[in-house]
Amino acid sequence: MKKAQAAIVYVFMALMLVSASAIGNESAAGGGQPSAVFPETSFTFSPVPEGMEVKHDYPVVNQGSADLEITRIETT
C-alpha cells in the first residue's frame, strides 16, 4: 500500500512540475512582443548656417502588446 501511495505522490508532483512549466511558458508567450514603428524614417534639413543647432523629433509608436524598451540609438 505504501508503494502505491508513494507512486501517486510522485505522479502528482510530476504533474505539478509540468503544469507550472506550461503556465510559465504561456505567461511569457502571452506577454506579447513590442513592435517599434517609425512613421517617419528620414528628414532633410534645409541649409543650416555653420554652428547653428538643429533638432528634429522622430516619433516612435509601439504597436506591439508588450512594453517597448529603447536601449541604444545610433545616427548616420
PAKESE-238879 format. One record per residue: residue in one letter; x, y, z of N, C-alpha, C in turn. Coordinates in steps of 0.2 Angstrom, whole numbers. Each point is the difference from the previous one (the first is absolute). Layout:
% PAKESE-238879
@r A	nx X	ny Y	nz Z	cax X	cay Y	caz Z	cx X	cy Y	cz Z
...
//
This chain:
% PAKESE-238879
@r M	nx 4	ny -6	nz 0	cax -4	cay 6	caz 0	cx 4	cy 6	cz 0
@r K	nx 6	ny 0	nz 4	cax 4	cay 6	caz 0	cx 3	cy 1	cz -7
@r K	nx 2	ny -5	nz -4	cax 3	cay 1	caz -6	cx -5	cy 4	cz -5
@r A	nx -6	ny -2	nz 1	cax -6	cay 3	caz -4	cx -1	cy 7	cz 2
@r Q	nx 1	ny 2	nz 6	cax -1	cay 7	caz 2	cx 6	cy 4	cz -2
@r A	nx 6	ny -3	nz 0	cax 6	cay 3	caz -2	cx 0	cy 2	cz -7
@r A	nx -3	ny -5	nz -4	cax 0	cay 0	caz -7	cx -5	cy 6	cz -2
@r I	nx -6	ny 0	nz 3	cax -5	cay 6	caz -1	cx 3	cy 6	cz 2
@r V	nx 4	ny 1	nz 5	cax 3	cay 6	caz 2	cx 5	cy 2	cz -5
@r Y	nx 4	ny -4	nz -3	cax 5	cay 1	caz -5	cx -3	cy 3	cz -6
@r V	nx -6	ny -4	nz -2	cax -3	cay 2	caz -6	cx -3	cy 7	cz 1
@r F	nx -3	ny 1	nz 5	cax -3	cay 7	caz 2	cx 5	cy 5	cz 0
@r M	nx 6	ny -1	nz 2	cax 5	cay 5	caz 0	cx 3	cy 1	cz -7
@r A	nx 0	ny -5	nz -4	cax 2	cay 1	caz -7	cx -5	cy 4	cz -4
@r L	nx -6	ny -1	nz 2	cax -5	cay 4	caz -4	cx 0	cy 7	cz 2
@r M	nx 1	ny 1	nz 7	cax 1	cay 7	caz 2	cx 6	cy 4	cz -3
@r L	nx 5	ny -4	nz -1	cax 6	cay 3	caz -3	cx -1	cy 2	cz -8
@r V	nx -3	ny -5	nz -3	cax -2	cay 1	caz -7	cx -5	cy 6	cz -1
@r S	nx -5	ny 0	nz 5	cax -5	cay 6	caz -1	cx 3	cy 6	cz 2
@r A	nx 5	ny 1	nz 5	cax 3	cay 6	caz 1	cx 4	cy 2	cz -6
@r S	nx 4	ny -4	nz -3	cax 4	cay 1	caz -6	cx -5	cy 3	cz -5
@r A	nx -5	ny -3	nz -2	cax -5	cay 2	caz -5	cx -2	cy 7	cz 1
@r I	nx -2	ny 1	nz 7	cax -3	cay 6	caz 1	cx 5	cy 6	cz -1
@r G	nx 6	ny -1	nz 3	cax 6	cay 4	caz -1	cx 1	cy 2	cz -8
@r N	nx 0	ny -5	nz -4	cax 1	cay 1	caz -7	cx -6	cy 4	cz -3
@r E	nx -6	ny -2	nz 2	cax -6	cay 4	caz -3	cx 0	cy 7	cz 2
@r S	nx 2	ny 2	nz 7	cax 0	cay 7	caz 2	cx 5	cy 3	cz -4
@r A	nx 6	ny -3	nz -1	cax 5	cay 4	caz -4	cx -2	cy 1	cz -7
@r A	nx -3	ny -5	nz -3	cax -2	cay 1	caz -7	cx -6	cy 4	cz 0
@r G	nx -5	ny 0	nz 5	cax -6	cay 4	caz 0	cx 2	cy 8	cz 1
@r G	nx 6	ny 1	nz 2	cax 2	cay 7	caz 1	cx 1	cy 4	cz -6
@r G	nx 1	ny -4	nz -6	cax 0	cay 4	caz -6	cx 7	cy 2	cz -2
@r Q	nx 1	ny 4	nz -5	cax 6	cay 3	caz -2	cx -1	cy 7	cz -1
@r P	nx 5	ny 4	nz 1	cax 0	cay 7	caz -2	cx 1	cy 1	cz -8
@r S	nx -3	ny 5	nz -3	cax 1	cay 1	caz -7	cx 1	cy 7	cz -1
@r A	nx 6	ny 2	nz -1	cax 2	cay 7	caz -2	cx -2	cy 2	cz -7
@r V	nx -4	ny 5	nz -1	cax -2	cay 3	caz -6	cx 2	cy 7	cz -1
@r F	nx 4	ny 2	nz -5	cax 2	cay 7	caz -1	cx -4	cy 3	cz -6
@r P	nx -5	ny 4	nz 1	cax -3	cay 3	caz -5	cx 4	cy 4	cz -5
@r E	nx 5	ny 3	nz 3	cax 5	cay 4	caz -4	cx 7	cy -3	cz 1
@r T	nx 3	ny -2	nz -6	cax 7	cay -3	caz 1	cx 5	cy 4	cz -3
@r S	nx -1	ny 6	nz -3	cax 5	cay 5	caz -2	cx -3	cy 7	cz 0
@r F	nx 5	ny 5	nz 1	cax -2	cay 7	caz 0	cx 6	cy 3	cz -4
@r T	nx -2	ny 5	nz -4	cax 5	cay 4	caz -3	cx 0	cy 7	cz 2
@r F	nx 5	ny 2	nz 4	cax 1	cay 7	caz 2	cx 1	cy 5	cz -6
@r S	nx -3	ny 6	nz 1	cax 2	cay 5	caz -5	cx 8	cy 2	cz 2
@r P	nx 3	ny 4	nz -5	cax 7	cay 2	caz 2	cx 0	cy 3	cz 7
@r V	nx 5	ny -2	nz 4	cax 1	cay 3	caz 6	cx 6	cy 4	cz 1
@r P	nx 0	ny 6	nz 3	cax 6	cay 3	caz 1	cx 5	cy -3	cz 4
@r E	nx 7	ny 0	nz -1	cax 4	cay -4	caz 4	cx 0	cy 3	cz 8
@r G	nx 0	ny -5	nz 4	cax -1	cay 1	caz 7	cx -7	cy 0	cz 3
@r M	nx -5	ny 1	nz -4	cax -7	cay 0	caz 2	cx -2	cy -7	cz 2
@r E	nx -3	ny -1	nz 5	cax -3	cay -6	caz 3	cx -7	cy -1	cz -4
@r V	nx -1	ny -6	nz -2	cax -6	cay -2	caz -3	cx -3	cy -6	cz 3
@r K	nx -6	ny -1	nz 1	cax -3	cay -6	caz 3	cx -6	cy -2	cz -4
@r H	nx -2	ny -6	nz 1	cax -6	cay -3	caz -3	cx -2	cy -6	cz 4
@r D	nx -6	ny -1	nz 1	cax -3	cay -6	caz 4	cx -2	cy -5	cz -5
@r Y	nx 2	ny -6	nz 2	cax -3	cay -6	caz -4	cx -4	cy -4	cz 5
@r P	nx -7	ny 0	nz -2	cax -4	cay -3	caz 4	cx 1	cy -8	cz 0
@r V	nx -1	ny -3	nz 5	cax 0	cay -8	caz 0	cx -6	cy -2	cz 3
@r V	nx -4	ny -5	nz -3	cax -6	cay -2	caz 2	cx 1	cy -8	cz 2
@r N	nx -2	ny -2	nz 6	cax 0	cay -7	caz 1	cx -7	cy -3	cz -1
@r Q	nx 0	ny -4	nz -6	cax -6	cay -3	caz -2	cx 0	cy -7	cz 3
@r G	nx 4	ny -2	nz 4	cax 0	cay -7	caz 3	cx -4	cy 0	cz 6
@r S	nx 0	ny -6	nz 3	cax -4	cay -1	caz 6	cx 4	cy -1	cz 6
@r A	nx 7	ny 2	nz 0	cax 4	cay 0	caz 6	cx 4	cy 7	cz 0
@r D	nx 3	ny 2	nz 6	cax 3	cay 6	caz 0	cx 6	cy 0	cz -5
@r L	nx 1	ny 6	nz -3	cax 6	cay 1	caz -4	cx 5	cy 3	cz 4
@r E	nx 6	ny -3	nz 0	cax 6	cay 3	caz 3	cx 5	cy 2	cz -5
@r I	nx 2	ny 7	nz 0	cax 5	cay 2	caz -5	cx 6	cy 1	cz 4
@r T	nx 5	ny -4	nz -1	cax 7	cay 0	caz 4	cx 5	cy 3	cz -4
@r R	nx 0	ny 1	nz -7	cax 6	cay 3	caz -3	cx -3	cy 3	cz -7
@r I	nx 3	ny 6	nz -1	cax -2	cay 4	caz -6	cx 6	cy 1	cz -4
@r E	nx 0	ny -1	nz -6	cax 6	cay 2	caz -4	cx -2	cy 5	cz -6
@r T	nx 4	ny 5	nz -2	cax -1	cay 4	caz -5	cx 4	cy -1	cz -6
@r T	nx -2	ny 1	nz -6	cax 5	cay -1	caz -6	cx 1	cy 7	cz -3
//
